[in-house]
Amino acid sequence: MASKDAGKAIAEMLAKKTADATEKKKNAALKKRPAAKAAPKKDTASPTKLAMAVERSRKQVMLRNGQSGPGTTFKMKFADHGGEGKAVKKARKWLEAEQKSYTGTFDMVM
């Protein structure tokens, strides 16, 4: 008789262990946070990211319109615009024209 009682006890213990494991899995699934939603990308440029930089070693002025990706930086070679002074003057005019479509100020690195 003792062996039948021991067999019953083992079967009950295994059933309880299985139920406990299933309960833990359910609780773990409830504790998980939902996936974060990605913020939508802005297609508009920021007026504070408009920038101009004079690169004397490369003999050019670099202009950035504040957006990301190809076609967002422009260069003005000194030789193509009649020297450093004229290239800088044209670059400032370009920046002022770009800035009119935004509110705020632009960064100018020299």
Long-range contacts (C-beta under 8 A, 24 or more apart in sequence): 45-102, 46-102, 47-99, 47-102, 47-103, 47-104, 47-105, 47-106, 48-104, 48-105, 48-106, 48-107, 49-107, 50-95, 50-98, 50-99, 50-102, 50-106, 50-107, 51-106, 51-107, 51-108, 51-109, 52-91, 52-92, 52-95, 52-106, 52-108, 52-109, 52-110, 53-109, 53-110, 54-84, 54-88, 54-109, 54-110, 56-84, 59-84, 60-87, 61-87, 61-88, 61-91, 63-91, 63-94, 63-95, 65-98
